[in-house]
Amino acid sequence: MADLKKKLLVYAHYYYPDVASTGQILKELCEGMKDKFDITVICVVPSYSGKVDEKYKTDKYYYENINGVKVIRVRVPEFTKGNKKSRIENLLVYFFRAVCSTLKLEKQDYIFTISQPPILGGVLGVIGKWVKGGKLIYNIQDFNPEQTVAVGYSKNKLILNMAMSIDKFSCKRADKVIVVGRDMQETLRNRFKNKNVPNNVFINNWIDEKEIYPLPDDNERVMAFKKKYGFENKIVVMYSGNIGLYYDLENLIKVIERFKDRDDVVFAFVGDGTKKQDIETYVNEHKLRNIKFIPYQDKADLIYSLNAGDVHWVVNAKGIKGVSVPSKLYGVMAAGKTVFGVLEEGSEARLIIEECGCGVCIEPVKYDEIYEELKKVIDNNDEYRRLGIKGKRYVDKYIKKDVAIRKYSREILCEDDVVVEVDAKERISI
């Protein structure tokens, strides 16, 4: 009976069917915990692309039930990803309508919020705790303003200092902070100069190993995908995910350009984001014919597009260590594909790759080294592609969805007597 369960309010920003990685993760998390909690999610209407479907343009609020999870969607204005003003308007409308939705709810036992939208996600959690009671769990997927500073998105010190003060306040008011990387725990400690650090734990994000797994090269759907985009008899080097600010793709495309005369190689960008148009423009202006842009794939089709790649980029810009962990890593590993990592030493994603040996890693901004290593991987494709299966084994052993969700349930409930059966390494790596 739902009325016997603890009430859990989740601020999700994006939620299924939006293709944002956090939206997919939160859907799986909420559905995985619905046996323990009576869950209500407050999120935007599907709009990750910036566009809002006509069916969500009539009312301010929409009430849905998705697989036993109550979902309140708030209408937001459409936005252009490259337009700061429209994005800010979109985020502020979500924030204020999410607060209004909260006021209409009954008392809650737990409030769970994520660090998206930046800064505002944490503040929503604090407001939710103030007006509806309950313990606050703040799940930091990305640290801001650290992420903003790292990529130079804003240099206004007054705004950045204010943003830092607000997010530190949210951390202090949380009963527990959950981060998604070991390096991110260090960032949290540094924020507070190792004094009065908020109660925190780290749990890796995950991939559903039952949905993404290796397929044979002659799988009909994989072959159809390759045929559709002209990948047949090619070595496919793929980037799958958000083509956004935090990945240095505008410089990595210049590394890729050095392979423009290689007819045996194709570079595929699957997804969308704020930097996609800039990269497409560069590709067109420089007549780079072995680079393909492919739309986001439906979740059910992701297994085929991931399996179509021989080598997958997993990258972060310089300065992102301890700030964010690229979730695309887990899908690549689950598909048994070789990882080509451009990641800082000591970052969570690089630690995982090096622990299991599923690919190669180079420091960001060392573009000549990146080119030389990528050329080696391409020229010795048969040898390097065998590394990918190590990632699949690691996922199956250490990053299972069900184990991660049980760990979230335990941390939210603060059930110290709940035992999750993991070995010593799993306690470190999950």
N, C-alpha and C positions, 0 to 999 in steps of 0.2 A: 504494500500500500504506500502510495506516494506521501501521504500525510504522516507516515511513521518515519520517513527518511529525513535526514538533515537537509535543510534548504541551502542550496549553493547558487549564488548569483555570479555569472561569468560575463565580464566585459571582453568581447572578442574582437571588436572593430570589424574585421572581415571574417566571414563564416561561410561554410559550404552553401551554395555551389561556387563561390568565388575561388579563383585558382591561386590566390596568395597562399604561400606555404604555411603560414601561421593559421589561416582559415581551415586548411585541411587537417593540420595537426590538432587544432582545438575541437574539430568535429569528432575525430577519433578519440580524443581524450574524454570529451563529454559523454559520448556514447559508451565508452569503456567504463565510466564511473556511474552510470545511471542506476545501477543496482544498489549503490550506496547513498546516492544523493537525489533529491528532487531538484533538477537543474533548470534554471532559466538563463538564457543567453540574450544579451543585448548587443546588437551589431547593426551595421548599415545594410541597406538593401544591396543586392548583388551589384557591384560597381567598381571592381578592381581595375577594370580597363579605363575607367573614367566616364563611361556611359551608363545610363540607367535605363533598364527595360521599361517599355511603355506601361506594363502592368503594375509597376511600382511608382508611377508618377501621379497617382490620384490622391492618396492619403499620406499623412505624416507618419503614421505608424501601421505596421502590419504584424499580425499575430499568426504564427505557424507552429506546427509540431512536427519535428523531423526525427523519426525513429525514436520517439519517446522523450525527446529533449524539447522543452518549450523555447521558442525563439521569438524575440521581439525585434523586428527590423525597423530602423528609422530611415526615413527618406532623406537623402542628401543631394545637394546640387551636383550636376556633372562637372567634371574638371578636365584640364589638360595637364598631363604629367610634367611637361616642361614649363608650365606657368605657375609660379610660386603663389600668386595671388589667388588663383582659382583653387589651388590645393589647400591653402590656409582656410579659405571660406568653407570648403568641404569638411575639413577636420573640425572646425569650430561648430558647424551645424550639428555634426555627429555628437560632439561633446555635450552641447546644451540639450539636445533631444534625448540623449542617453540619460542625462540627469533627470529630465522630466519623466522618462519612463521609470526610473528608479523610484521616484516619489510615489508612484501609483502601486508599487509592490508592497507585500506584507513584509514583516520582519524576516531577516535571513540569519542563518547560522554561520555561513562562510561567504566571503567575497573573494573572488578570484579575478585578477586583472592582469593584462599583459602590457608590455612597454610599447604598445602601438595603439593609437598614434603616439609618436614620441612625446614624452613629458605628460601629455594629456591622459594617457592610459593609466599612469600611476595616480594622477590626481583623481580620476574617476573612481579608482579603488578606494582612496581615502574618503571621498564624499559618500560612497556607498556604505562604508563602515560607519561613518558618522550618523547617517540618517536611517540605516536599516540594521545596524548592529552586526555582531558576528566578528569572526577573526578574518583578517586580511592577509591573503597570499598574493605577493607581487611577483609575477613570472617575467623576468627580464630576458627577452629574446635578443635585444640590441641595446647597448648603452648609449644614451644620448644625454648631453650634447657631445660626448666623446666621438661618436660616429660622424656627426656634422663637422666637427673640427678636423678630423682625420682626412676628409676629402675636400676640405675648403669650401663647403656649401655655404657657410656663413662665417664672417670674420668680425661680426659685431660683438665686441667683448661684453658690453652691457647686457645684451640679450643672452649671450652664452652663459655668463655668470649667473643671471637670473634663472635660466633653465637648469643649470647645475644645482642651484639652491633648492629649487622646487622638487627636482627628482630625488635629491638627498632627503628632503622632507618626507616624500612618499616612502622611501626605503625605511626611514626611521619609524614611520607610523605603521608599517607592515609588521604583522606577527611573524611572518617568514618570507624571505626572499629566495626564489628559486631561479638559478641561472642555468645556462645550457652548455657551459664549458668550464674546464678547470682554470683556464686563463682568465675567465670572467670573474671567478671568485677572487683572483688576485686584484683585478680592477676594482671590485667592490671594496676590498681591504684598503687599496690605495686612496679611494675616494674619502675614506674616513681616517686616513693616516694610521691605520691599524688600532684605532681607539674607538671603543663603543661601536664596533662593526655590527650591523643588524644580523640577527639570526638568519643563517643562510645554508643552502644545500645546492648541489649541482646535479642535474639530471639531463643527460643528452636527449636531444630530439631523436626521432626514430623514423623508420619506414615500416610499413606493414609488409613483412616478409612473405605473406600469403598473396599479396597483390603484385609485388615486383620481385622477379626472380629470373635467372638466366634462361634464355630460349635458344634452341639450335639455330645456326645460321640459315637453314633452309625452312624455318618456320614461315608459313604462308603469309601471315600478317606482317612479319618483319620484312619479308621480301617485297610485299606490296608497298610498304612504306618506302623502301629504298627505290623501287621502280618509280613511284610517284614523284620523287624529288631528284631522280637522276644519280643515285648513289651506287648503282650496280657496278661491280668490279672496281670499286674505289675503296681506299682507306678513309674511313669517316672519323674525323676529329670533331667532336660535338661539344657545344656549350648549351645546356638545357636549364632554363630558369629565368629569373628576373634579369633583364638587360639594363641594369640600373647604375646608380652613382658609385657604388662601393666596390667596384670590381676592376677598375683601371682598364676597361675594355677599349677605350679610345686610344690607348697606347699599345695594347696587345694586338689590335687589328693591324698595326704597323709591323709587328713581328710576323703575323700571318701573311702579310703582303709579300714577304720575302720568299714565300712558297708559290707565288702566282704562276710560275711556269711549270708547276708539277701537275700534270694531267691525271696522275694516279691518286691524288689526294683531293678530298673535298672537306671544307670547313662548314659546319652546320650550326646556326644559331636558332635554337628552338625556344620561343618565348616572346616577351615584350618588355618594355620599360622605358624609362626616361632617356636613355642613351641610344635606343634602337635607331631612331631617325638619324642621329649624327653618324652612327656607324654605317648605316645604309647609304647615306650621302657620300661618305668617304669611299665606300666600295664602288659606287657608281661612277664617281669622278675619276677614280683610278683604274676603272675597268677590270676589276678583280673578278674573274669568271668562275673561280672554284670556291666561291663563298655563297652559301644559300641561307635565306631567312625563312623560317617556318613558324606558323602561329603556335600559341599554346595548345597542347594536346589535352583532350578530355582525360579525366583521371583514369577511365577504363582503358584508354589507348596509350597511356604513358609507358606501359611495359614494352610496347612495340617500338616506340621511338627510342627509348633508352637502349634497347637491345640492338638497334640499328647502328649505334656508334661503336667504333673499335676502341677509341680513346676519348675520355671526357675531361674537359677543363673543370677544375674546381679552384676558384681564384678569389682572392680578396686584395684590395688595394693596400698599399703600405700604410701602417698605422691602425689597421682594423684588428690586430691581435688583441685579445682580451675585450673586444667590443662587440663582436658578432661571430657567429659560426655559420658557414654556408650549409644549409640543410640539404642542398642538392647532393652533397657527398653521400648521404645514406642511400638515396635512390640508385646512384651509380654503383655503389658497393653491392647493394642487393641484387642488381642485375648482373653482377659478376664481371664488371667492366674495369679496364685499367684506368687509373686516375692520373691525370697530369695536373699536379698541384702547383699553383703559384701562391705560396703561403709563407708567412713569417715563421721562423723557428720558434717553437714553444706554443704556437697557436693550437687550439683544440683540434681543428681539422687535420693539421699536419701531424700532431701527436698520434692521432688514430691511424693515419696512412702509414706512418713509420712503424707503429706497433704491429700492424698486420702485414706490411710489405705489399700493399695492393697497387702501388704506383711509384711515381717519382715526384720529388718536390724541389722547387727552386725559390729563392727569395724574390719578392716583388721588386720591380724596377730594374732588375739586372737583365735587361732585354737581350743582350748578346748571348748570355748564358741560357736564357729561356729558349732562344732560337736554336742554339746548338743542341740542347737536350731534346727539344721537340723533334729536330731533324733525326737525332739518333733513334728516338722512339718510332718515328715513321719508317725510317729505313730498316729497322729491325722489328717490324710490326708483329710478326709471328712469335717472336721471343717475348716481347713486352706484353702482348695481349693475354698471355698465360698468367700474368700477375693478378689479373682481375678476380679470379676465383678465390684468392685469399681474402678479398674484401667480403665476398659472399659468406665465407666461413665465419668471419669475424662478426658480421651482422647476426647470423644465426646463433652465435654463442653469447654475444654481449649486448646487442642493441635490438632486442625483441620488443615489439610494441606492447605486448601484454605485461611484460616485466616492468617496463617504464611506466605504464598506466597504474599498475599496482603500487609502484613507488610514489607516484603523485598522490594517489588516494591515501597512502600512509602518511605522507608529509602534511597533507591538508588536515587530516583528522588528528595528526600528532599522536598516532598510535605506536608508541615505542615497542609495544609487545608484539606487533605484527612482524613476522619474519618473512623476508623475501629470500628465496633460496638462490644465492649467488656465491660465486667463489671470490677469492681475494681480489683478483683482477677485475671482476665484474663490479665490485664495490667502487673501484676507481673509474672504470670506463663507461658505466651506464649513466 
